[in-house]
């Protein structure tokens, strides 16, 4: 959700259409998403990381995993890669993990890929979130032609969920009245972080969309009813939210494991031709700790 300067936020929560759809042909936001973050060592991004991550994409295809994921590389903030895996349910996530539990050969390959990738990382973490339809605004499940994502994290104060929901719903009504082009899918953290954390996801085909939305402030203010009404809404939002942070990412098709419908919709982007010098990632000694199947 891009809360404009009217709400005292310097956000452009625009890349979220909907974090990603379970299958772009279904055109529905996924009920569950897993977000993995990899903090990269200096000099370990770019093509060298692409080659390492190619091993995971190959494994997901080989195992025919249900949980497809989109890979994002940071354009702002600390250097990192983010993988958003989407599932229709927690059971579907469990079923993907069972594929590796039942296939020793596949599990061994996964261990090798994890070990090789670990040499490039300073650290990693993971979280699971659930879709909140009430707090989303015109989500766009079809991300097949997207090139960028914006992730905005909101930390809601304990005991102020009511104000958070009311201020967000009020802002949605204002945007509707103003005819805004903003859109986002809102996800609530369930595992892997502090309670009261929400993440809004917006995807964009071009950064020109950000420029376009920046011109909407005047009509949004008019739809709000002027500065006095805006101040009241801002006060409600400020009482509910402890902090807000927005980061911009570019989509990396070489590290993504997307469904067939998405692939076919823009094959030139999702299946880029590898340079002649590109060599498949070399397997390294197996990791001692098994990892979840999803990325």
C-alpha positions as CSV (number, residue, x, y, z in Angstrom):
1,X,0.0,0.0,0.0
2,X,1.6,3.3,-1.0
3,X,0.5,5.6,1.8
4,X,1.3,9.0,0.4
5,X,3.0,12.0,2.1
6,X,-0.6,12.8,3.3
7,X,0.0,10.0,5.8
8,X,3.5,11.2,6.6
9,X,5.1,8.2,4.8
10,X,7.8,8.3,2.2
11,X,6.6,5.1,0.6
12,X,5.9,4.0,-2.9
13,X,4.4,0.7,-2.0
14,X,3.9,-0.2,-5.6
15,X,5.3,-3.5,-6.7
16,X,3.0,-5.8,-5.0
17,X,0.2,-6.6,-7.4
18,X,0.0,-9.6,-5.3
19,X,3.1,-11.2,-4.0
20,X,2.5,-13.8,-6.6
21,X,-0.3,-16.1,-7.7
22,X,-0.3,-19.8,-7.0
23,X,-0.6,-20.2,-10.7
24,X,-1.1,-17.1,-12.9
25,X,-3.8,-18.9,-14.8
26,X,-5.8,-19.1,-11.6
27,X,-5.6,-15.4,-11.1
28,X,-5.9,-15.7,-7.3
29,X,-3.5,-14.5,-4.6
30,X,-1.8,-17.4,-2.9
31,X,-3.2,-18.1,0.6
32,X,0.3,-18.7,2.0
33,X,3.7,-17.4,1.0
34,X,7.2,-18.2,2.3
35,X,9.8,-15.4,2.1
36,X,13.4,-16.5,2.2
37,X,16.1,-13.8,2.4
38,X,19.8,-14.5,1.5
39,X,22.3,-11.9,2.6
40,X,25.1,-11.9,0.0
41,X,28.8,-11.5,0.6
42,X,30.4,-8.6,-1.3
43,X,31.2,-9.7,-4.8
44,X,28.9,-12.7,-4.7
45,X,25.9,-11.3,-6.5
46,X,25.2,-11.2,-10.3
47,X,26.1,-14.1,-12.6
48,X,28.0,-16.1,-10.0
49,X,25.0,-16.3,-7.8
50,X,22.8,-17.0,-10.8
51,X,24.8,-20.1,-11.5
52,X,24.5,-21.3,-7.9
53,X,20.7,-20.7,-7.8
54,X,20.3,-22.5,-11.2
55,X,20.8,-25.8,-9.3
56,X,17.8,-25.1,-7.1
57,X,15.6,-24.3,-10.1
58,X,16.7,-27.5,-11.8
59,X,15.8,-29.5,-8.6
60,X,12.4,-27.9,-8.3
61,X,11.6,-28.8,-11.9
62,X,12.9,-32.3,-11.4
63,X,10.7,-32.8,-8.3
64,X,7.7,-31.0,-9.9
65,X,7.2,-29.0,-6.7
66,X,3.9,-27.2,-6.3
67,X,5.5,-24.2,-4.6
68,X,6.7,-21.9,-7.4
69,X,8.8,-19.0,-6.4
70,X,9.9,-15.6,-7.8
71,X,13.5,-14.4,-7.2
72,X,14.1,-10.7,-6.3
73,X,17.5,-8.9,-6.2
74,X,17.8,-5.8,-4.1
75,X,18.0,-2.3,-5.7
76,X,17.9,-0.6,-2.3
77,X,19.2,-1.5,1.1
78,X,21.7,-4.1,1.9
79,X,22.7,-6.5,-0.9
80,X,20.4,-9.5,-0.7
81,X,18.2,-11.9,-2.7
82,X,14.6,-12.7,-1.8
83,X,12.6,-15.7,-2.8
84,X,8.8,-15.5,-2.5
85,X,7.4,-19.0,-2.7
86,X,3.6,-19.3,-2.9
87,X,1.3,-22.1,-1.8
88,X,-2.5,-22.6,-1.8
89,X,-2.2,-24.0,1.8
90,X,0.3,-25.0,4.5
91,X,-0.5,-28.6,3.5
92,X,0.8,-28.0,0.0
93,X,4.1,-26.7,1.5
94,X,4.3,-29.9,3.6
95,X,3.7,-32.0,0.6
96,X,6.5,-30.4,-1.3
97,X,8.9,-31.2,1.6
98,X,7.8,-34.8,1.6
99,X,9.0,-35.1,-2.0
100,X,12.5,-34.7,-0.8
101,X,12.0,-36.9,2.3
102,X,10.9,-39.8,0.0
103,X,13.6,-39.3,-2.6
104,X,17.1,-39.8,-1.2
105,X,18.8,-38.9,-4.5
106,X,16.9,-35.7,-4.9
107,X,17.5,-34.8,-1.2
108,X,21.3,-35.4,-1.7
109,X,21.3,-33.1,-4.7
110,X,19.5,-30.5,-2.6
111,X,22.1,-30.8,0.1
112,X,24.9,-30.2,-2.5
113,X,23.1,-27.2,-3.8
114,X,22.7,-25.7,-0.3
115,X,26.3,-26.3,0.5
116,X,27.5,-24.6,-2.7
117,X,25.2,-21.6,-2.2
118,X,26.2,-21.2,1.4
119,X,29.7,-20.1,0.4
120,X,28.2,-16.9,-1.1
121,X,26.1,-15.9,1.9
122,X,26.6,-13.9,5.1
123,X,23.3,-15.3,6.4
124,X,19.7,-16.1,5.7
125,X,16.3,-16.2,7.3
126,X,12.8,-17.3,6.5
127,X,9.2,-16.3,7.3
128,X,5.7,-17.6,6.5
129,X,2.8,-15.2,5.9
130,X,-0.9,-15.5,5.1
131,X,-3.0,-13.4,2.6
132,X,-5.3,-10.7,4.0
133,X,-7.9,-9.9,1.5
134,X,-9.6,-7.2,3.7
135,X,-6.4,-5.1,3.7
136,X,-5.4,-5.6,0.1
137,X,-6.2,-3.2,-2.7
138,X,-6.9,-4.3,-6.3
139,X,-4.2,-7.0,-6.2
140,X,-2.9,-8.2,-9.5
141,X,-2.1,-11.9,-9.5
142,X,-0.7,-12.0,-13.0
143,X,2.9,-10.9,-12.6
144,X,4.1,-12.5,-15.8
145,X,5.1,-9.2,-17.4
146,X,6.4,-7.6,-14.2
147,X,10.0,-6.5,-13.9
148,X,10.1,-5.0,-10.4
149,X,8.7,-5.5,-6.9
150,X,8.2,-3.3,-4.0
151,X,8.0,-4.8,-0.5
152,X,6.7,-2.6,2.3
153,X,6.8,-3.9,5.9
154,X,4.5,-2.4,8.5
155,X,5.0,-3.1,12.3
156,X,1.7,-2.6,14.0
157,X,1.7,-1.7,17.7
158,X,0.5,-4.4,20.0
159,X,-3.1,-3.6,21.0
160,X,-3.7,-1.3,18.0
161,X,-4.9,-3.7,15.4
162,X,-8.3,-2.0,15.3
163,X,-6.8,1.4,14.3
164,X,-4.5,-0.3,11.8
165,X,-7.4,-2.0,10.0
166,X,-9.7,1.1,10.1
167,X,-7.0,3.4,8.8
168,X,-6.1,1.1,6.0
169,X,-9.7,0.5,5.0
170,X,-10.4,4.2,5.1
171,X,-7.3,4.9,2.8
172,X,-8.5,2.2,0.4
173,X,-11.9,4.0,0.1
174,X,-10.1,7.3,-0.6
175,X,-8.0,5.7,-3.3
176,X,-11.2,4.2,-4.8
177,X,-12.9,7.6,-4.8
178,X,-9.8,9.2,-6.4
179,X,-9.5,6.6,-9.1
180,X,-6.0,5.8,-8.1
181,X,-3.9,3.2,-10.0
182,X,-2.3,2.0,-6.8
183,X,-2.5,-1.7,-6.0
184,X,-1.1,-4.2,-3.4
185,X,-1.6,-7.5,-1.8
186,X,-1.3,-7.5,2.0
187,X,0.2,-10.4,3.9
188,X,0.3,-11.0,7.6
189,X,3.3,-12.6,9.3
190,X,2.4,-15.9,10.9
191,X,5.9,-17.5,11.6
192,X,9.4,-16.1,11.6
193,X,9.2,-12.7,13.1
194,X,7.5,-10.2,15.4
195,X,3.7,-10.3,15.8
196,X,1.9,-7.4,14.2
197,X,4.1,-7.5,11.0
198,X,2.4,-7.0,7.7
199,X,4.0,-6.9,4.3
200,X,2.5,-5.3,1.2
201,X,3.6,-6.5,-2.2
202,X,3.3,-4.6,-5.4
203,X,4.8,-5.6,-8.8
204,X,5.4,-3.2,-11.7
205,X,6.1,-3.7,-15.4
206,X,8.1,-0.5,-15.4
207,X,9.4,2.1,-12.9
208,X,7.5,4.7,-15.0
209,X,4.5,3.5,-12.9
210,X,6.1,4.9,-9.8
211,X,6.4,8.3,-11.6
212,X,2.8,8.1,-12.6
213,X,1.6,7.4,-9.1
214,X,3.6,10.3,-7.7
215,X,1.3,12.6,-9.6
216,X,-1.8,11.4,-7.8
217,X,-1.3,13.3,-4.5
218,X,-3.5,16.2,-5.3
219,X,-6.5,14.1,-6.3
220,X,-6.0,11.8,-3.3
221,X,-6.0,14.9,-1.0
222,X,-9.2,16.1,-2.6
223,X,-10.8,12.7,-2.2
224,X,-9.8,12.8,1.5
225,X,-11.7,16.0,2.0
226,X,-8.8,18.4,2.6
227,X,-5.9,18.8,5.1
228,X,-8.0,18.5,8.2
229,X,-9.5,15.2,7.2
230,X,-6.0,14.0,6.1
231,X,-4.6,15.0,9.5
232,X,-7.2,12.9,11.4
233,X,-6.5,9.8,9.2
234,X,-2.8,10.4,9.7
235,X,-3.2,10.5,13.4
236,X,-5.1,7.2,13.4
237,X,-2.4,5.6,11.3
238,X,0.4,6.9,13.4
239,X,-1.2,5.6,16.6
240,X,-1.5,2.2,15.1
241,X,1.9,1.7,13.3
242,X,5.3,1.7,14.9
243,X,7.4,1.7,11.8
244,X,7.3,1.4,8.0
245,X,10.0,0.4,5.6
246,X,9.9,0.0,1.8
247,X,12.5,-1.6,-0.5
248,X,12.7,-1.9,-4.2
249,X,13.7,-5.1,-6.0
250,X,14.3,-6.2,-9.6
251,X,13.0,-9.6,-10.7
252,X,15.6,-12.2,-11.6
253,X,14.2,-14.7,-14.0
254,X,17.4,-16.9,-13.9
255,X,16.8,-17.6,-10.2
256,X,13.0,-18.0,-10.4
257,X,10.9,-21.1,-10.5
258,X,7.6,-20.1,-12.1
259,X,4.6,-22.0,-13.3
260,X,4.1,-22.8,-17.0
261,X,1.4,-20.2,-17.6
262,X,3.7,-17.4,-16.4
263,X,6.6,-18.8,-18.5
264,X,4.5,-18.9,-21.7
265,X,3.1,-15.5,-21.2
266,X,6.6,-13.9,-21.5
267,X,9.0,-16.6,-22.5
268,X,11.7,-14.3,-23.7
269,X,11.9,-12.9,-20.1
270,X,11.4,-16.0,-18.0
271,X,13.6,-18.2,-20.1
272,X,16.6,-16.0,-21.0
273,X,19.2,-17.6,-23.2
274,X,22.3,-18.3,-21.2
275,X,25.7,-16.9,-22.4
276,X,27.9,-19.4,-24.1
277,X,30.4,-19.1,-21.2
278,X,27.8,-20.0,-18.6
279,X,28.5,-23.4,-17.0
280,X,26.2,-25.3,-14.7
281,X,26.9,-25.0,-11.0
282,X,29.3,-27.5,-9.6
283,X,28.1,-29.7,-6.8
284,X,29.9,-29.4,-3.5
285,X,30.0,-31.7,-0.4
286,X,26.6,-32.4,1.1
287,X,25.4,-30.1,3.9
288,X,24.9,-31.7,7.3
289,X,21.5,-30.2,7.9
290,X,18.5,-30.9,5.7
291,X,16.6,-27.9,4.4
292,X,13.0,-27.3,3.5
293,X,12.1,-28.0,-0.1
294,X,10.8,-24.5,-0.8
295,X,13.0,-21.5,-1.7
